[in-house]
């Protein structure tokens, strides 16, 4: 969570693995073709479904990479990705050998790549449903929390009276991890869904409130003086001066809140809500279906990363006026 | 600028008479009172260009904030056209030393702030264009403040003030942060703007030469708490020249008043 906040502040130089000749993509293609033949030619130690299918997919990827080297528009993009694609081919080969081929890793806990294929192809209805449930719960809670936190933050930063009454409550309750409310929330709220929405909103709301508040409090007072001499009223000062000036801080809060909301989502789904990726993880682990668990973890990682990316995109649009933005 | 003069017609605003009567002001610094202005009396005629000159930190800027209505004086009264100054008003606009443009707004949006705040947009969009043209920034209307040089930023800040057709323009060392060449150009441009628009101008500066090149009258302040030590009329036609003997004599007189006898 804190690392997300840091990422939005710290400027990281972009590392570019560049090779001008374009043989990198070709090499990656060859490596994938090698992994494909290894998968299909070396017999499995035990029966694993979809081994041929996996090998075919790896082969197709390798072929595309190899051919893509000759397509100019394609190879420019590939050049940047090639080192990673090559490394992934090697990782897949090693993973395949260590699991399906030689069974070097203890059996139920480590699944071979084809087991992922099996899960995604055979178990996609519950998995897809879980993603949708998680997304719906997260989005509702996050939006409520972000909006509430933003309004509270602006109110505390702007009004002395609101600050006087809200600040002590915020100081006492805010730092409490939202998950600590879990037993109470499931008891008080009519459904586990509404309880989880509340907890996610709470987890999101605190960082958004504090950072919005600090953003508003830190606005250069000359901005107000200028607007006032130009005839601005209170409403204009809040909406057109204070809020835009505080927006960079607000986004740091939104990033922190998003990170916090992920962990509350998973905990809530594991402990109360009977759907979603957290629930699926718990369920798969209960049945010792480790491949399903990994598959769900990967989906969850993609979902969280996708949401962070989305927030970065929104921020890039909203703060396009800033110099030196970190590109995610 | 020269081309702009022919196209743009700024309606002459009613210039204001400013009366500062027995104004004293104190800040409190760590609980102790810190007097900054001591019984200031000043009368400014409509359309006059008055320079306030004095050692830095003497309280000149505080006087401008009082005239702008951003702060209330501890003692005394400030009157424009006989009415006491209560709160900020777009007829009296303050241009700060730092341009302080809003970084999230384009140059055009920055210039338009005053009209937007008073609900005059989009009806008065033409005034924004005219103000941009007046300071020669029409090509940079869509630029963001961080893309502008210091001189351009200060011009944008000036346009942001002038778009409101102020009757009293308060300038707080508006050219203080510019390099010397830009500064000389801007001095001339400011004088031309003032001659054309006919507003009353009150400019804080600590540059004796700048005061003499631009103002009708130079008010010399003592160190803090500021008190008026002299009021010198500069009765020379514009554009003025640095080596004008009359200005040289005034310059010497002001240096004597400020305590630099050998200058």
HADDOCK unambig.tbl for C-alpha pairs under 7 A between the chains (distance, minus, plus):
assign (segid A and resid 225 and name CA) (segid B and resid 70 and name CA) 6.97 0.50 0.50
assign (segid A and resid 228 and name CA) (segid B and resid 88 and name CA) 6.17 0.50 0.50
assign (segid A and resid 229 and name CA) (segid B and resid 68 and name CA) 6.80 0.50 0.50
assign (segid A and resid 229 and name CA) (segid B and resid 88 and name CA) 4.87 0.50 0.50
assign (segid A and resid 229 and name CA) (segid B and resid 89 and name CA) 5.67 0.50 0.50
assign (segid A and resid 229 and name CA) (segid B and resid 90 and name CA) 5.80 0.50 0.50
assign (segid A and resid 229 and name CA) (segid B and resid 93 and name CA) 5.84 0.50 0.50
assign (segid A and resid 229 and name CA) (segid B and resid 94 and name CA) 6.79 0.50 0.50
assign (segid A and resid 230 and name CA) (segid B and resid 89 and name CA) 6.72 0.50 0.50
assign (segid A and resid 230 and name CA) (segid B and resid 90 and name CA) 4.84 0.50 0.50
assign (segid A and resid 230 and name CA) (segid B and resid 93 and name CA) 6.73 0.50 0.50
assign (segid A and resid 230 and name CA) (segid B and resid 114 and name CA) 4.65 0.50 0.50
assign (segid A and resid 231 and name CA) (segid B and resid 88 and name CA) 6.94 0.50 0.50
assign (segid A and resid 231 and name CA) (segid B and resid 89 and name CA) 5.75 0.50 0.50
assign (segid A and resid 231 and name CA) (segid B and resid 90 and name CA) 5.28 0.50 0.50
assign (segid A and resid 231 and name CA) (segid B and resid 114 and name CA) 6.23 0.50 0.50
assign (segid A and resid 231 and name CA) (segid B and resid 117 and name CA) 6.19 0.50 0.50
assign (segid A and resid 231 and name CA) (segid B and resid 118 and name CA) 6.18 0.50 0.50
assign (segid A and resid 232 and name CA) (segid B and resid 117 and name CA) 4.87 0.50 0.50
assign (segid A and resid 232 and name CA) (segid B and resid 118 and name CA) 6.65 0.50 0.50
assign (segid A and resid 236 and name CA) (segid B and resid 117 and name CA) 6.46 0.50 0.50
assign (segid A and resid 321 and name CA) (segid B and resid 103 and name CA) 6.78 0.50 0.50
assign (segid A and resid 321 and name CA) (segid B and resid 104 and name CA) 5.28 0.50 0.50
assign (segid A and resid 321 and name CA) (segid B and resid 144 and name CA) 6.76 0.50 0.50
